[in-house]
Amino acid sequence: MIAVRPAVPGDVPVLVALMRQLSGNEITPTAITGLIAPESGQAVLVAEEGGQVLGVMAMNQSPMLHRPTPDARITSLVVDEGARGRGIGRRLVDAALDTARGWGCGRLELTTRLGRDDAHAFYRALGFENSSIRFHRVLS
């Protein structure tokens, strides 16, 4: 049975590996340890089965000057490559929706890279709509 719970320090090595699967970037254990700390302002939830972490979702909230309620945002979501297609991502998104409601947020948003057609179809199937274009600029 798949359970969703807050990430704990013992999860950090698996979270480093999952972030590598998601982005190809090497995220340090120290950085992840800081982000899973309760005072970070993040919610980092893991999905596990039989004591094995199979996926992770990180989110935060932002007050909106132009709306009466804050927005919640999924900042990372990844399921281990060997565990995809089993409903784990859906469980993590459901937990994100519950967390956002608990925070009093009016919306839950996320971004996904262009060309990730499977991810786009997954989010649409969960009721998300493509509602904006996002721009970014690398600061170096």
Backbone bond lengths (Angstrom), bond angles and torsions (degrees), N, CA, C in turn:
res aa  C-N    CA-C-N  psi(-1)  N-CA   C-N-CA  omega(-1)  CA-C   N-CA-C  phi
1 M - - - 1.455 - - 1.529 109.40 -
2 I 1.308 116.01 135.86 1.463 121.83 -178.70 1.522 109.11 -87.42
3 A 1.326 116.00 127.46 1.462 122.25 177.88 1.524 108.67 -117.91
4 V 1.326 116.15 144.82 1.466 122.03 176.14 1.518 107.35 -112.02
5 R 1.332 115.58 132.30 1.463 121.20 -178.32 1.525 109.18 -149.66
6 P 1.337 116.78 164.11 1.466 119.11 175.13 1.532 110.92 -64.00
7 A 1.318 115.70 144.35 1.462 120.65 176.25 1.526 109.59 -67.28
8 V 1.323 115.55 147.48 1.468 122.66 178.14 1.531 108.22 -127.70
9 P 1.333 117.35 162.96 1.468 119.54 -177.44 1.530 114.75 -52.42
10 G 1.311 118.74 -33.32 1.458 120.43 178.48 1.521 114.32 -65.15
11 D 1.340 117.21 -15.28 1.466 121.75 179.09 1.526 112.83 -83.48
12 V 1.320 117.74 -12.52 1.467 121.39 -169.36 1.528 113.58 -54.06
13 P 1.336 121.84 -46.46 1.469 119.07 -179.59 1.533 113.12 -58.47
14 V 1.319 117.22 -39.55 1.469 120.19 178.57 1.525 109.91 -69.15
15 L 1.326 117.90 -37.85 1.464 120.85 179.58 1.520 111.02 -65.50
16 V 1.325 117.87 -37.26 1.470 120.99 175.10 1.529 109.38 -58.56
17 A 1.326 116.94 -46.54 1.470 121.11 -179.71 1.523 111.51 -65.28
18 L 1.335 117.55 -40.17 1.466 120.18 179.27 1.525 111.13 -66.17
19 M 1.325 118.03 -39.00 1.468 120.14 178.08 1.524 110.76 -65.38
20 R 1.325 117.01 -33.18 1.463 120.62 175.52 1.531 109.78 -63.93
21 Q 1.346 117.41 -40.39 1.466 120.42 177.16 1.523 110.88 -64.50
22 L 1.326 116.77 -38.45 1.461 120.72 -176.65 1.516 112.10 -70.48
23 S 1.324 116.89 -48.26 1.462 119.27 -168.95 1.517 114.75 -119.86
24 G 1.312 116.97 -14.50 1.455 119.19 -173.74 1.516 112.71 79.36
25 N 1.329 116.96 -3.57 1.461 121.21 -179.96 1.520 110.46 -87.88
26 E 1.298 115.23 149.84 1.461 121.24 176.13 1.523 107.66 -94.34
27 I 1.317 116.75 104.42 1.456 122.87 179.03 1.526 107.30 -94.65
28 T 1.313 117.13 132.57 1.461 119.87 -175.18 1.528 111.33 -74.79
29 P 1.321 116.23 149.28 1.465 119.12 174.46 1.527 112.33 -56.73
30 T 1.323 117.26 -36.19 1.466 120.58 179.48 1.521 111.00 -62.37
31 A 1.329 117.08 -42.40 1.467 120.41 179.19 1.523 110.64 -62.86
32 I 1.319 116.83 -44.26 1.465 119.92 -179.66 1.523 110.56 -67.01
33 T 1.315 117.49 -40.31 1.466 120.44 178.16 1.524 110.29 -57.88
34 G 1.328 117.23 -42.01 1.462 120.55 177.99 1.511 112.84 -64.76
35 L 1.325 117.19 -36.86 1.468 120.54 -177.45 1.519 113.32 -76.21
36 I 1.334 117.59 -25.06 1.467 118.02 179.07 1.525 111.78 -88.19
37 A 1.326 117.26 -6.47 1.468 120.55 178.31 1.524 109.65 -66.07
38 P 1.328 117.94 139.38 1.470 120.54 -177.79 1.526 113.82 -54.74
39 E 1.328 117.67 -33.59 1.463 119.90 -177.65 1.531 113.51 -79.86
40 S 1.324 118.48 1.99 1.470 121.30 -178.13 1.524 113.17 -72.63
41 G 1.329 117.38 -19.04 1.463 119.95 -174.90 1.520 112.92 84.32
42 Q 1.315 117.22 -0.25 1.460 123.16 178.60 1.525 109.08 -100.04
43 A 1.301 115.89 155.27 1.460 121.15 163.34 1.523 105.14 -111.77
44 V 1.306 117.16 121.78 1.461 122.01 178.06 1.522 106.36 -121.20
45 L 1.327 115.16 113.86 1.463 121.74 -176.49 1.518 109.37 -115.64
46 V 1.321 115.77 142.89 1.458 120.62 176.29 1.516 109.56 -116.40
47 A 1.317 114.87 151.92 1.465 122.12 171.93 1.519 106.14 -107.64
48 E 1.319 115.47 128.84 1.458 118.94 -178.69 1.523 110.25 -134.04
49 E 1.312 113.36 156.69 1.460 121.06 175.74 1.517 107.09 -141.42
50 G 1.313 115.94 125.38 1.455 119.98 -179.56 1.518 113.45 58.57
51 G 1.323 117.00 33.28 1.457 121.40 179.93 1.512 114.99 81.66
52 Q 1.334 117.80 -0.01 1.464 121.65 -179.57 1.524 109.65 -103.64
53 V 1.331 117.04 123.72 1.465 121.70 177.64 1.522 108.46 -74.20
54 L 1.342 115.73 124.39 1.461 121.87 -177.19 1.520 113.15 -112.63
55 G 1.326 117.48 -13.02 1.460 120.29 -179.51 1.509 110.63 -164.80
56 V 1.329 115.13 163.41 1.463 121.19 179.90 1.522 109.35 -145.88
57 M 1.319 114.89 147.65 1.459 122.66 175.83 1.522 107.22 -137.27
58 A 1.333 116.18 131.36 1.463 121.65 175.29 1.519 108.12 -118.52
59 M 1.333 115.32 144.20 1.462 119.63 -179.26 1.522 109.74 -151.42
60 N 1.322 114.67 162.36 1.458 121.00 174.26 1.521 108.41 -146.22
61 Q 1.316 115.87 -178.90 1.462 120.11 177.77 1.516 109.13 -131.38
62 S 1.326 114.84 153.10 1.461 121.34 179.65 1.512 109.21 -136.69
63 P 1.347 117.14 131.18 1.460 118.73 172.33 1.523 108.99 -67.79
64 M 1.311 115.95 148.27 1.459 121.87 -178.73 1.528 109.51 -118.22
65 L 1.295 117.04 122.53 1.455 121.07 178.56 1.525 110.82 -64.88
66 H 1.323 117.18 -31.84 1.464 121.87 -174.02 1.532 113.89 -96.43
67 R 1.342 117.74 3.29 1.464 121.11 177.03 1.523 108.94 -136.95
68 P 1.325 116.59 153.24 1.465 118.67 -176.25 1.529 114.64 -75.96
69 T 1.323 117.69 -14.67 1.463 120.42 -178.84 1.527 109.53 -125.20
70 P 1.322 117.15 154.08 1.461 119.09 177.53 1.529 111.19 -70.11
71 D 1.317 115.17 161.07 1.459 122.31 171.00 1.519 108.23 -100.03
72 A 1.311 116.43 144.38 1.461 121.79 168.99 1.521 106.79 -102.37
73 R 1.318 115.40 150.51 1.461 119.88 -176.98 1.522 109.64 -139.69
74 I 1.319 115.34 126.23 1.460 120.31 170.62 1.525 106.28 -77.31
75 T 1.326 116.19 120.85 1.458 120.51 -178.41 1.523 112.53 -99.08
76 S 1.310 117.66 -23.39 1.469 122.76 176.73 1.519 108.60 -151.78
77 L 1.311 115.17 138.06 1.465 121.23 174.16 1.515 107.31 -150.48
78 V 1.314 116.02 121.34 1.460 119.93 178.24 1.523 109.07 -149.84
79 V 1.318 114.35 139.96 1.463 122.82 172.60 1.524 106.37 -113.99
80 D 1.308 116.64 137.25 1.457 121.09 179.84 1.524 110.32 -50.82
81 E 1.320 114.92 138.18 1.470 120.53 -176.98 1.524 112.63 -52.73
82 G 1.312 118.09 -34.67 1.457 121.63 -178.62 1.513 114.82 -81.24
83 A 1.333 116.80 -3.54 1.470 120.04 -176.29 1.524 112.68 -120.87
84 R 1.310 117.54 9.37 1.468 120.05 -177.34 1.520 110.97 -73.40
85 G 1.343 114.76 155.39 1.457 120.62 178.72 1.518 113.79 84.03
86 R 1.321 117.50 12.14 1.466 121.56 -178.01 1.525 112.95 -112.36
87 G 1.326 117.61 7.70 1.461 120.50 179.00 1.516 114.41 88.69
88 I 1.327 117.26 7.09 1.462 120.71 -177.99 1.525 110.74 -69.20
89 G 1.315 117.64 -44.13 1.464 120.69 177.71 1.519 111.52 -60.38
90 R 1.305 116.56 -41.25 1.473 121.12 177.72 1.531 110.36 -61.38
91 R 1.316 117.34 -42.48 1.476 120.39 178.35 1.524 110.93 -61.83
92 L 1.326 117.05 -41.01 1.463 120.43 179.03 1.529 111.36 -67.17
93 V 1.323 117.55 -39.91 1.471 119.96 177.58 1.525 109.94 -66.62
94 D 1.322 118.07 -40.71 1.471 120.08 176.15 1.528 110.66 -58.62
95 A 1.328 116.67 -41.46 1.463 120.29 177.72 1.527 110.94 -65.60
96 A 1.326 117.19 -35.86 1.468 120.68 176.81 1.524 110.51 -64.97
97 L 1.318 116.85 -41.69 1.471 120.32 177.80 1.524 110.63 -61.65
98 D 1.325 117.09 -44.35 1.469 120.65 178.05 1.525 111.19 -62.27
99 T 1.321 116.88 -42.65 1.466 121.08 179.32 1.519 110.53 -63.19
100 A 1.331 117.00 -45.08 1.467 121.01 -179.95 1.526 111.06 -61.45
101 R 1.313 116.40 -42.65 1.473 119.36 177.37 1.528 110.50 -62.65
102 G 1.317 116.74 -41.43 1.456 121.26 178.65 1.520 112.82 -62.86
103 W 1.305 116.70 -30.57 1.467 121.86 176.84 1.531 112.14 -78.94
104 G 1.332 117.33 -8.94 1.457 120.64 -177.08 1.513 113.63 81.38
105 C 1.312 116.89 21.91 1.466 120.99 -179.00 1.523 110.80 -77.91
106 G 1.316 115.61 151.97 1.454 121.42 178.58 1.517 113.50 -95.40
107 R 1.339 117.05 -18.77 1.465 121.43 -178.48 1.521 109.85 -146.33
108 L 1.312 114.93 153.17 1.462 121.95 169.73 1.514 106.44 -120.41
109 E 1.313 116.35 124.05 1.459 120.14 -179.55 1.518 110.23 -124.76
110 L 1.313 114.72 165.64 1.456 121.83 176.52 1.510 107.84 -157.28
111 T 1.301 116.03 164.40 1.455 120.23 172.50 1.516 108.09 -125.98
112 T 1.303 115.06 155.41 1.453 121.23 176.95 1.525 107.04 -145.19
113 R 1.305 115.96 146.33 1.463 120.15 -175.81 1.527 111.61 -65.42
114 L 1.317 114.78 150.70 1.460 121.03 172.93 1.523 108.98 -59.44
115 G 1.316 116.29 145.84 1.454 120.80 177.59 1.521 115.02 87.10
116 R 1.319 117.70 -6.52 1.472 120.37 178.58 1.532 108.47 -90.40
117 D 1.313 115.34 65.94 1.463 121.49 -171.95 1.525 113.06 -58.44
118 D 1.326 118.03 -38.37 1.467 120.01 178.31 1.523 110.99 -63.16
119 A 1.329 116.64 -42.53 1.468 120.31 178.51 1.523 110.43 -65.03
120 H 1.329 117.08 -41.04 1.468 120.39 179.82 1.528 110.27 -61.56
121 A 1.317 117.01 -43.88 1.468 120.66 179.06 1.530 110.48 -64.60
122 F 1.317 117.19 -39.08 1.465 122.00 178.06 1.523 110.24 -59.25
123 Y 1.329 117.21 -49.64 1.466 120.21 -178.01 1.528 111.56 -66.64
124 R 1.319 117.67 -38.70 1.475 119.57 176.82 1.529 110.57 -62.17
125 A 1.321 116.87 -40.55 1.469 120.54 179.65 1.527 111.68 -64.03
126 L 1.328 116.79 -22.75 1.463 121.14 178.47 1.526 112.45 -93.04
127 G 1.336 116.92 6.89 1.461 120.46 175.18 1.515 115.58 96.18
128 F 1.325 118.48 4.19 1.462 120.64 176.99 1.521 109.66 -79.30
129 E 1.327 115.60 146.96 1.461 122.04 179.08 1.517 109.52 -116.71
130 N 1.322 115.76 145.27 1.458 121.02 172.82 1.522 106.87 -76.80
131 S 1.336 117.09 107.89 1.460 119.76 -169.65 1.520 114.61 -120.93
132 S 1.313 118.45 -2.11 1.459 118.18 -178.52 1.520 110.24 -160.94
133 I 1.300 114.23 171.29 1.457 121.90 171.24 1.518 106.13 -112.99
134 R 1.298 116.67 133.80 1.459 120.73 -178.00 1.521 109.28 -107.63
135 F 1.306 115.40 135.04 1.453 121.67 175.57 1.521 108.67 -113.27
136 H 1.309 116.75 151.00 1.459 120.17 173.22 1.518 109.11 -145.00
137 R 1.296 115.05 160.53 1.456 121.38 176.42 1.523 107.39 -137.36
138 V 1.300 115.75 128.43 1.454 120.91 179.69 1.524 108.72 -73.95
139 L 1.318 115.93 131.68 1.462 122.14 177.79 1.519 108.35 -102.33
140 S 1.309 116.44 119.98 1.473 118.12 -179.60 1.505 111.75 -133.77
